[in-house]
Amino acid sequence: MKAMQVTQYNTPLVLQKLDMPQAARGEVVVQVATCGLNFGDTLLVKGSYQEKPQLPFTPGMELAGTITAVGDGVTGIEVGQRVAAYSGVGGLAEFAALRADICVSLPDDMSFEDAAAF
């Protein structure tokens, strides 16, 4: 899969080819349809946000997409479900492994774009 990553602070993002994420216990994998970008993301890329993820990392704090895999111990969420999440990082990728408890189910009439912005 492809992801835009910060490989060095305060430099342009780099398009990387990465292994597909796997859903660990308590996690889901989401096929990202939309990622919101905001001021916090620009601070992450510059290395001036209050948290500094270990390099390299994939920015993108807000995302929406469809569950493609569910890890052990996850209940109440299933493959094919449309969700949104405030993930902190990981949204600028084709797929993201996320804690299941941060995913929010989307109503059928809500677009992925509106969900990521919401």
N, CA, C and O atoms as a GROMACS GRO file, in nm:
protein
  472
    1MET      N    1   0.085  -0.118   0.000
    1MET     CA    2   0.000   0.000   0.000
    1MET      C    3   0.088   0.123   0.000
    1MET      O    4   0.208   0.116   0.028
    2LYS      N    5   0.028   0.236  -0.032
    2LYS     CA    6   0.102   0.362  -0.038
    2LYS      C    7   0.062   0.452   0.078
    2LYS      O    8  -0.052   0.449   0.124
    3ALA      N    9   0.158   0.531   0.124
    3ALA     CA   10   0.133   0.628   0.230
    3ALA      C   11   0.227   0.746   0.211
    3ALA      O   12   0.341   0.732   0.167
    4MET      N   13   0.177   0.863   0.246
    4MET     CA   14   0.263   0.981   0.250
    4MET      C   15   0.324   0.986   0.389
    4MET      O   16   0.252   0.979   0.489
    5GLN      N   17   0.457   0.998   0.396
    5GLN     CA   18   0.522   0.992   0.525
    5GLN      C   19   0.617   1.108   0.548
    5GLN      O   20   0.674   1.165   0.455
    6VAL      N   21   0.632   1.140   0.675
    6VAL     CA   22   0.734   1.234   0.720
    6VAL      C   23   0.856   1.148   0.750
    6VAL      O   24   0.854   1.064   0.840
    7THR      N   25   0.964   1.170   0.675
    7THR     CA   26   1.087   1.095   0.698
    7THR      C   27   1.192   1.181   0.768
    7THR      O   28   1.288   1.130   0.825
    8GLN      N   29   1.169   1.312   0.762
    8GLN     CA   30   1.255   1.409   0.831
    8GLN      C   31   1.168   1.530   0.859
    8GLN      O   32   1.094   1.575   0.772
    9TYR      N   33   1.177   1.583   0.979
    9TYR     CA   34   1.094   1.698   1.014
    9TYR      C   35   1.124   1.818   0.925
    9TYR      O   36   1.238   1.840   0.884
   10ASN      N   37   1.018   1.895   0.898
   10ASN     CA   38   1.024   2.021   0.824
   10ASN      C   39   1.075   2.004   0.681
   10ASN      O   40   1.141   2.092   0.626
   11THR      N   41   1.042   1.889   0.620
   11THR     CA   42   1.074   1.864   0.480
   11THR      C   43   0.947   1.812   0.412
   11THR      O   44   0.854   1.771   0.481
   12PRO      N   45   0.943   1.813   0.279
   12PRO     CA   46   0.823   1.762   0.211
   12PRO      C   47   0.796   1.615   0.245
   12PRO      O   48   0.888   1.539   0.274
   13LEU      N   49   0.669   1.579   0.240
   13LEU     CA   50   0.630   1.440   0.261
   13LEU      C   51   0.684   1.353   0.148
   13LEU      O   52   0.707   1.401   0.037
   14VAL      N   53   0.703   1.225   0.178
   14VAL     CA   54   0.757   1.130   0.081
   14VAL      C   55   0.653   1.020   0.059
   14VAL      O   56   0.602   0.963   0.155
   15LEU      N   57   0.622   0.990  -0.068
   15LEU     CA   58   0.532   0.880  -0.099
   15LEU      C   59   0.610   0.750  -0.082
   15LEU      O   60   0.711   0.727  -0.149
   16GLN      N   61   0.561   0.663   0.008
   16GLN     CA   62   0.629   0.538   0.040
   16GLN      C   63   0.539   0.421   0.006
   16GLN      O   64   0.416   0.432   0.011
   17LYS      N   65   0.600   0.310  -0.028
   17LYS     CA   66   0.527   0.184  -0.042
   17LYS      C   67   0.554   0.104   0.086
   17LYS      O   68   0.669   0.075   0.118
   18LEU      N   69   0.447   0.070   0.158
   18LEU     CA   70   0.458   0.004   0.287
   18LEU      C   71   0.382  -0.128   0.285
   18LEU      O   72   0.296  -0.151   0.200
   19ASP      N   73   0.414  -0.214   0.381
   19ASP     CA   74   0.337  -0.337   0.399
   19ASP      C   75   0.196  -0.301   0.443
   19ASP      O   76   0.174  -0.199   0.508
   20MET      N   77   0.102  -0.386   0.407
   20MET     CA   78  -0.036  -0.368   0.453
   20MET      C   79  -0.040  -0.380   0.605
   20MET      O   80   0.021  -0.471   0.661
   21PRO      N   81  -0.109  -0.290   0.672
   21PRO     CA   82  -0.122  -0.303   0.818
   21PRO      C   83  -0.208  -0.423   0.854
   21PRO      O   84  -0.299  -0.460   0.779
   22GLN      N   85  -0.181  -0.481   0.967
   22GLN     CA   86  -0.258  -0.594   1.019
   22GLN      C   87  -0.332  -0.546   1.144
   22GLN      O   88  -0.283  -0.462   1.219
   23ALA      N   89  -0.449  -0.601   1.167
   23ALA     CA   90  -0.528  -0.565   1.285
   23ALA      C   91  -0.479  -0.646   1.404
   23ALA      O   92  -0.499  -0.768   1.410
   24ALA      N   93  -0.415  -0.580   1.498
   24ALA     CA   94  -0.373  -0.644   1.623
   24ALA      C   95  -0.495  -0.656   1.714
   24ALA      O   96  -0.604  -0.610   1.680
   25ARG      N   97  -0.477  -0.717   1.829
   25ARG     CA   98  -0.586  -0.730   1.925
   25ARG      C   99  -0.641  -0.592   1.958
   25ARG      O  100  -0.566  -0.500   1.992
   26GLY      N  101  -0.773  -0.576   1.948
   26GLY     CA  102  -0.838  -0.450   1.979
   26GLY      C  103  -0.835  -0.347   1.867
   26GLY      O  104  -0.878  -0.233   1.885
   27GLU      N  105  -0.784  -0.388   1.751
   27GLU     CA  106  -0.772  -0.295   1.640
   27GLU      C  107  -0.857  -0.338   1.521
   27GLU      O  108  -0.904  -0.451   1.512
   28VAL      N  109  -0.876  -0.242   1.430
   28VAL     CA  110  -0.936  -0.268   1.300
   28VAL      C  111  -0.845  -0.208   1.195
   28VAL      O  112  -0.764  -0.120   1.223
   29VAL      N  113  -0.857  -0.258   1.072
   29VAL     CA  114  -0.791  -0.195   0.958
   29VAL      C  115  -0.899  -0.125   0.878
   29VAL      O  116  -1.003  -0.182   0.847
   30VAL      N  117  -0.872   0.001   0.843
   30VAL     CA  118  -0.966   0.083   0.767
   30VAL      C  119  -0.904   0.116   0.632
   30VAL      O  120  -0.790   0.161   0.624
   31GLN      N  121  -0.981   0.094   0.526
   31GLN     CA  122  -0.941   0.144   0.395
   31GLN      C  123  -0.981   0.291   0.393
   31GLN      O  124  -1.100   0.324   0.394
   32VAL      N  125  -0.883   0.377   0.390
   32VAL     CA  126  -0.907   0.521   0.403
   32VAL      C  127  -0.967   0.576   0.274
   32VAL      O  128  -0.909   0.562   0.166
   33ALA      N  129  -1.082   0.639   0.287
   33ALA     CA  130  -1.147   0.705   0.173
   33ALA      C  131  -1.113   0.853   0.170
   33ALA      O  132  -1.094   0.912   0.064
   34THR      N  133  -1.106   0.914   0.289
   34THR     CA  134  -1.081   1.057   0.300
   34THR      C  135  -1.002   1.086   0.427
   34THR      O  136  -1.024   1.023   0.531
   35CYS      N  137  -0.912   1.180   0.416
   35CYS     CA  138  -0.834   1.223   0.532
   35CYS      C  139  -0.845   1.374   0.543
   35CYS      O  140  -0.822   1.447   0.447
   36GLY      N  141  -0.880   1.421   0.662
   36GLY     CA  142  -0.881   1.564   0.686
   36GLY      C  143  -0.740   1.609   0.723
   36GLY      O  144  -0.667   1.537   0.791
   37LEU      N  145  -0.703   1.727   0.678
   37LEU     CA  146  -0.574   1.786   0.715
   37LEU      C  147  -0.599   1.920   0.779
   37LEU      O  148  -0.686   1.996   0.734
   38ASN      N  149  -0.523   1.950   0.883
   38ASN     CA  150  -0.546   2.075   0.955
   38ASN      C  151  -0.414   2.131   1.006
   38ASN      O  152  -0.307   2.078   0.978
   39PHE      N  153  -0.423   2.237   1.082
   39PHE     CA  154  -0.306   2.305   1.135
   39PHE      C  155  -0.219   2.212   1.219
   39PHE      O  156  -0.097   2.218   1.213
   40GLY      N  157  -0.283   2.124   1.295
   40GLY     CA  158  -0.207   2.028   1.376
   40GLY      C  159  -0.119   1.939   1.290
   40GLY      O  160  -0.007   1.907   1.330
   41ASP      N  161  -0.168   1.900   1.174
   41ASP     CA  162  -0.086   1.818   1.083
   41ASP      C  163   0.037   1.895   1.035
   41ASP      O  164   0.145   1.838   1.025
   42THR      N  165   0.020   2.024   1.006
   42THR     CA  166   0.136   2.102   0.962
   42THR      C  167   0.239   2.112   1.074
   42THR      O  168   0.360   2.110   1.049
   43LEU      N  169   0.193   2.123   1.198
   43LEU     CA  170   0.286   2.125   1.310
   43LEU      C  171   0.357   1.991   1.326
   43LEU      O  172   0.476   1.988   1.355
   44LEU      N  173   0.285   1.880   1.307
   44LEU     CA  174   0.347   1.748   1.312
   44LEU      C  175   0.459   1.737   1.209
   44LEU      O  176   0.568   1.689   1.240
   45VAL      N  177   0.430   1.781   1.086
   45VAL     CA  178   0.529   1.771   0.978
   45VAL      C  179   0.652   1.856   1.010
   45VAL      O  180   0.764   1.817   0.976
   46LYS      N  181   0.631   1.970   1.072
   46LYS     CA  182   0.743   2.058   1.107
   46LYS      C  183   0.820   2.009   1.230
   46LYS      O  184   0.932   2.051   1.255
   47GLY      N  185   0.757   1.919   1.306
   47GLY     CA  186   0.821   1.872   1.430
   47GLY      C  187   0.797   1.965   1.547
   47GLY      O  188   0.869   1.958   1.646
   48SER      N  189   0.696   2.053   1.536
   48SER     CA  190   0.670   2.149   1.643
   48SER      C  191   0.538   2.124   1.716
   48SER      O  192   0.496   2.208   1.796
   49TYR      N  193   0.473   2.011   1.690
   49TYR     CA  194   0.352   1.973   1.764
   49TYR      C  195   0.393   1.926   1.902
   49TYR      O  196   0.508   1.887   1.923
   50GLN      N  197   0.300   1.929   1.999
   50GLN     CA  198   0.334   1.889   2.136
   50GLN      C  199   0.377   1.743   2.147
   50GLN      O  200   0.446   1.706   2.242
   51GLU      N  201   0.335   1.661   2.051
   51GLU     CA  202   0.379   1.522   2.043
   51GLU      C  203   0.463   1.506   1.918
   51GLU      O  204   0.432   1.566   1.814
   52LYS      N  205   0.569   1.427   1.926
   52LYS     CA  206   0.655   1.402   1.810
   52LYS      C  207   0.657   1.253   1.783
   52LYS      O  208   0.729   1.178   1.849
   53PRO      N  209   0.578   1.209   1.685
   53PRO     CA  210   0.582   1.066   1.651
   53PRO      C  211   0.722   1.027   1.605
   53PRO      O  212   0.796   1.108   1.550
   54GLN      N  213   0.756   0.901   1.629
   54GLN     CA  214   0.886   0.851   1.584
   54GLN      C  215   0.890   0.849   1.432
   54GLN      O  216   0.793   0.808   1.367
   55LEU      N  217   0.999   0.894   1.375
   55LEU     CA  218   1.016   0.896   1.230
   55LEU      C  219   1.045   0.756   1.179
   55LEU      O  220   1.107   0.678   1.252
   56PRO      N  221   1.005   0.720   1.059
   56PRO     CA  222   0.907   0.791   0.976
   56PRO      C  223   0.767   0.767   1.028
   56PRO      O  224   0.741   0.666   1.095
   57PHE      N  225   0.676   0.858   0.998
   57PHE     CA  226   0.536   0.840   1.035
   57PHE      C  227   0.446   0.897   0.926
   57PHE      O  228   0.488   0.978   0.844
   58THR      N  229   0.321   0.853   0.930
   58THR     CA  230   0.221   0.896   0.834
   58THR      C  231   0.129   0.997   0.903
   58THR      O  232   0.056   0.959   0.995
   59PRO      N  233   0.129   1.123   0.860
   59PRO     CA  234   0.038   1.220   0.921
   59PRO      C  235  -0.106   1.196   0.876
   59PRO      O  236  -0.134   1.105   0.798
   60GLY      N  237  -0.193   1.276   0.928
   60GLY     CA  238  -0.336   1.266   0.895
   60GLY      C  239  -0.414   1.229   1.019
   60GLY      O  240  -0.431   1.111   1.049
   61MET      N  241  -0.462   1.329   1.091
   61MET     CA  242  -0.526   1.308   1.221
   61MET      C  243  -0.670   1.259   1.211
   61MET      O  244  -0.718   1.190   1.300
   62GLU      N  245  -0.739   1.295   1.103
   62GLU     CA  246  -0.882   1.266   1.092
   62GLU      C  247  -0.906   1.187   0.964
   62GLU      O  248  -0.860   1.226   0.856
   63LEU      N  249  -0.977   1.077   0.976
   63LEU     CA  250  -0.999   0.996   0.857
   63LEU      C  251  -1.138   0.932   0.858
   63LEU      O  252  -1.203   0.924   0.962
   64ALA      N  253  -1.178   0.890   0.742
   64ALA     CA  254  -1.303   0.815   0.726
   64ALA      C  255  -1.282   0.710   0.619
   64ALA      O  256  -1.210   0.733   0.522
   65GLY      N  257  -1.345   0.595   0.638
   65GLY     CA  258  -1.330   0.488   0.541
   65GLY      C  259  -1.411   0.366   0.581
   65GLY      O  260  -1.507   0.375   0.657
   66THR      N  261  -1.370   0.252   0.528
   66THR     CA  262  -1.443   0.127   0.545
   66THR      C  263  -1.355   0.023   0.612
   66THR      O  264  -1.240   0.004   0.574
   67ILE      N  265  -1.411  -0.046   0.713
   67ILE     CA  266  -1.338  -0.151   0.785
   67ILE      C  267  -1.311  -0.267   0.689
   67ILE      O  268  -1.403  -0.316   0.622
   68THR      N  269  -1.185  -0.312   0.682
   68THR     CA  270  -1.148  -0.426   0.598
   68THR      C  271  -1.101  -0.546   0.680
   68THR      O  272  -1.095  -0.657   0.628
   69ALA      N  273  -1.067  -0.525   0.807
   69ALA     CA  274  -1.023  -0.636   0.893
   69ALA      C  275  -1.050  -0.598   1.038
   69ALA      O  276  -1.045  -0.481   1.075
   70VAL      N  277  -1.078  -0.700   1.118
   70VAL     CA  278  -1.108  -0.681   1.260
   70VAL      C  279  -1.017  -0.773   1.341
   70VAL      O  280  -1.009  -0.892   1.313
   71GLY      N  281  -0.949  -0.717   1.441
   71GLY     CA  282  -0.860  -0.795   1.525
   71GLY      C  283  -0.934  -0.868   1.635
   71GLY      O  284  -1.052  -0.844   1.660
   72ASP      N  285  -0.862  -0.958   1.701
   72ASP     CA  286  -0.919  -1.032   1.814
   72ASP      C  287  -0.967  -0.936   1.922
   72ASP      O  288  -0.906  -0.831   1.944
   73GLY      N  289  -1.075  -0.973   1.987
   73GLY     CA  290  -1.127  -0.895   2.098
   73GLY      C  291  -1.213  -0.776   2.059
   73GLY      O  292  -1.263  -0.705   2.146
   74VAL      N  293  -1.231  -0.754   1.931
   74VAL     CA  294  -1.313  -0.641   1.885
   74VAL      C  295  -1.457  -0.686   1.872
   74VAL      O  296  -1.486  -0.787   1.806
   75THR      N  297  -1.547  -0.612   1.934
   75THR     CA  298  -1.690  -0.641   1.924
   75THR      C  299  -1.764  -0.515   1.882
   75THR      O  300  -1.716  -0.404   1.906
   76GLY      N  301  -1.880  -0.533   1.822
   76GLY     CA  302  -1.964  -0.419   1.786
   76GLY      C  303  -1.920  -0.345   1.662
   76GLY      O  304  -1.974  -0.239   1.632
   77ILE      N  305  -1.825  -0.400   1.590
   77ILE     CA  306  -1.778  -0.337   1.467
   77ILE      C  307  -1.742  -0.451   1.372
   77ILE      O  308  -1.692  -0.554   1.416
   78GLU      N  309  -1.767  -0.433   1.242
   78GLU     CA  310  -1.748  -0.546   1.151
   78GLU      C  311  -1.693  -0.501   1.016
   78GLU      O  312  -1.700  -0.384   0.980
   79VAL      N  313  -1.638  -0.596   0.944
   79VAL     CA  314  -1.587  -0.571   0.809
   79VAL      C  315  -1.700  -0.515   0.723
   79VAL      O  316  -1.814  -0.564   0.728
   80GLY      N  317  -1.669  -0.414   0.645
   80GLY     CA  318  -1.767  -0.349   0.558
   80GLY      C  319  -1.833  -0.228   0.620
   80GLY      O  320  -1.901  -0.152   0.550
   81GLN      N  321  -1.815  -0.208   0.749
   81GLN     CA  322  -1.876  -0.094   0.818
   81GLN      C  323  -1.802   0.034   0.784
   81GLN      O  324  -1.679   0.037   0.778
   82ARG      N  325  -1.878   0.140   0.761
   82ARG     CA  326  -1.823   0.274   0.735
   82ARG      C  327  -1.799   0.344   0.868
   82ARG      O  328  -1.887   0.348   0.954
   83VAL      N  329  -1.678   0.398   0.884
   83VAL     CA  330  -1.642   0.461   1.011
   83VAL      C  331  -1.562   0.589   0.988
   83VAL      O  332  -1.509   0.614   0.880
   84ALA      N  333  -1.555   0.668   1.094
   84ALA     CA  334  -1.466   0.783   1.101
   84ALA      C  335  -1.386   0.770   1.229
   84ALA      O  336  -1.430   0.704   1.324
   85ALA      N  337  -1.268   0.833   1.232
   85ALA     CA  338  -1.186   0.827   1.352
   85ALA      C  339  -1.096   0.949   1.360
   85ALA      O  340  -1.050   1.002   1.259
   86TYR      N  341  -1.072   0.993   1.482
   86TYR     CA  342  -0.968   1.091   1.509
   86TYR      C  343  -0.849   1.007   1.556
   86TYR      O  344  -0.839   0.970   1.673
   87SER      N  345  -0.759   0.979   1.462
   87SER     CA  346  -0.652   0.883   1.488
   87SER      C  347  -0.523   0.945   1.537
   87SER      O  348  -0.437   0.873   1.589
   88GLY      N  349  -0.506   1.075   1.523
   88GLY     CA  350  -0.381   1.138   1.563
   88GLY      C  351  -0.276   1.135   1.453
   88GLY      O  352  -0.213   1.237   1.424
   89VAL      N  353  -0.257   1.020   1.392
   89VAL     CA  354  -0.168   1.001   1.276
   89VAL      C  355  -0.226   0.888   1.192
   89VAL      O  356  -0.317   0.817   1.235
   90GLY      N  357  -0.172   0.870   1.072
   90GLY     CA  358  -0.205   0.754   0.991
   90GLY      C  359  -0.304   0.774   0.879
   90GLY      O  360  -0.324   0.682   0.799
   91GLY      N  361  -0.368   0.890   0.870
   91GLY     CA  362  -0.474   0.908   0.772
   91GLY      C  363  -0.430   0.924   0.629
   91GLY      O  364  -0.509   0.899   0.538
   92LEU      N  365  -0.306   0.966   0.605
   92LEU     CA  366  -0.260   0.987   0.467
   92LEU      C  367  -0.201   0.858   0.410
   92LEU      O  368  -0.088   0.855   0.362
   93ALA      N  369  -0.280   0.753   0.416
   93ALA     CA  370  -0.240   0.622   0.366
   93ALA      C  371  -0.362   0.555   0.304
   93ALA      O  372  -0.475   0.597   0.327
   94GLU      N  373  -0.337   0.452   0.226
   94GLU     CA  374  -0.448   0.379   0.168
   94GLU      C  375  -0.522   0.298   0.273
   94GLU      O  376  -0.643   0.278   0.263
   95PHE      N  377  -0.450   0.249   0.374
   95PHE     CA  378  -0.507   0.170   0.482
   95PHE      C  379  -0.443   0.214   0.613
   95PHE      O  380  -0.327   0.257   0.616
   96ALA      N  381  -0.518   0.204   0.723
   96ALA     CA  382  -0.467   0.239   0.855
   96ALA      C  383  -0.517   0.139   0.958
   96ALA      O  384  -0.635   0.104   0.959
   97ALA      N  385  -0.428   0.092   1.045
   97ALA     CA  386  -0.467   0.009   1.159
   97ALA      C  387  -0.494   0.104   1.276
   97ALA      O  388  -0.409   0.184   1.314
   98LEU      N  389  -0.614   0.093   1.332
   98LEU     CA  390  -0.659   0.184   1.437
   98LEU      C  391  -0.717   0.107   1.553
   98LEU      O  392  -0.767  -0.005   1.537
   99ARG      N  393  -0.710   0.167   1.671
   99ARG     CA  394  -0.783   0.110   1.785
   99ARG      C  395  -0.932   0.112   1.750
   99ARG      O  396  -0.984   0.213   1.703
  100ALA      N  397  -0.998   0.002   1.773
  100ALA     CA  398  -1.141  -0.007   1.739
  100ALA      C  399  -1.224   0.091   1.820
  100ALA      O  400  -1.326   0.141   1.771
  101ASP      N  401  -1.183   0.120   1.942
  101ASP     CA  402  -1.263   0.206   2.029
  101ASP      C  403  -1.262   0.354   1.990
  101ASP      O  404  -1.335   0.433   2.049
  102ILE      N  405  -1.179   0.392   1.893
  102ILE     CA  406  -1.182   0.532   1.847
  102ILE      C  407  -1.262   0.547   1.719
  102ILE      O  408  -1.279   0.658   1.669
  103CYS      N  409  -1.313   0.437   1.665
  103CYS     CA  410  -1.391   0.441   1.541
  103CYS      C  411  -1.538   0.465   1.572
  103CYS      O  412  -1.596   0.405   1.662
  104VAL      N  413  -1.598   0.553   1.495
  104VAL     CA  414  -1.738   0.588   1.510
  104VAL      C  415  -1.812   0.548   1.382
  104VAL      O  416  -1.770   0.583   1.272
  105SER      N  417  -1.919   0.475   1.398
  105SER     CA  418  -2.000   0.431   1.284
  105SER      C  419  -2.063   0.552   1.215
  105SER      O  420  -2.105   0.647   1.281
  106LEU      N  421  -2.070   0.547   1.082
  106LEU     CA  422  -2.127   0.657   1.004
  106LEU      C  423  -2.269   0.625   0.959
  106LEU      O  424  -2.298   0.511   0.922
  107PRO      N  425  -2.356   0.724   0.961
  107PRO     CA  426  -2.487   0.703   0.900
  107PRO      C  427  -2.471   0.687   0.749
  107PRO      O  428  -2.377   0.741   0.690
  108ASP      N  429  -2.561   0.613   0.688
  108ASP     CA  430  -2.554   0.587   0.544
  108ASP      C  431  -2.555   0.713   0.460
  108ASP      O  432  -2.495   0.716   0.353
  109ASP      N  433  -2.622   0.818   0.508
  109ASP     CA  434  -2.633   0.939   0.427
  109ASP      C  435  -2.521   1.041   0.453
  109ASP      O  436  -2.526   1.152   0.400
  110MET      N  437  -2.420   1.004   0.532
  110MET     CA  438  -2.308   1.095   0.557
  110MET      C  439  -2.191   1.056   0.465
  110MET      O  440  -2.150   0.940   0.462
  111SER      N  441  -2.140   1.153   0.392
  111SER     CA  442  -2.028   1.126   0.302
  111SER      C  443  -1.899   1.108   0.384
  111SER      O  444  -1.889   1.153   0.497
  112PHE      N  445  -1.802   1.040   0.323
  112PHE     CA  446  -1.672   1.025   0.388
  112PHE      C  447  -1.607   1.160   0.410
  112PHE      O  448  -1.541   1.183   0.512
  113GLU      N  449  -1.624   1.252   0.313
  113GLU     CA  450  -1.565   1.385   0.325
  113GLU      C  451  -1.622   1.460   0.446
  113GLU      O  452  -1.548   1.519   0.524
  114ASP      N  453  -1.755   1.456   0.460
  114ASP     CA  454  -1.816   1.523   0.575
  114ASP      C  455  -1.774   1.458   0.706
  114ASP      O  456  -1.752   1.526   0.805
  115ALA      N  457  -1.764   1.325   0.705
  115ALA     CA  458  -1.727   1.252   0.827
  115ALA      C  459  -1.585   1.286   0.870
  115ALA      O  460  -1.563   1.307   0.989
  116ALA      N  461  -1.490   1.292   0.779
  116ALA     CA  462  -1.352   1.323   0.816
  116ALA      C  463  -1.342   1.467   0.868
  116ALA      O  464  -1.263   1.494   0.958
  117ALA      N  465  -1.421   1.557   0.812
  117ALA     CA  466  -1.420   1.696   0.856
  117ALA      C  467  -1.494   1.715   0.988
  117ALA      O  468  -1.460   1.804   1.067
  118PHE      N  469  -1.593   1.631   1.013
  118PHE     CA  470  -1.677   1.642   1.131
  118PHE      C  471  -1.598   1.610   1.256
  118PHE      O  472  -1.653   1.614   1.367
   0.00000   0.00000   0.00000
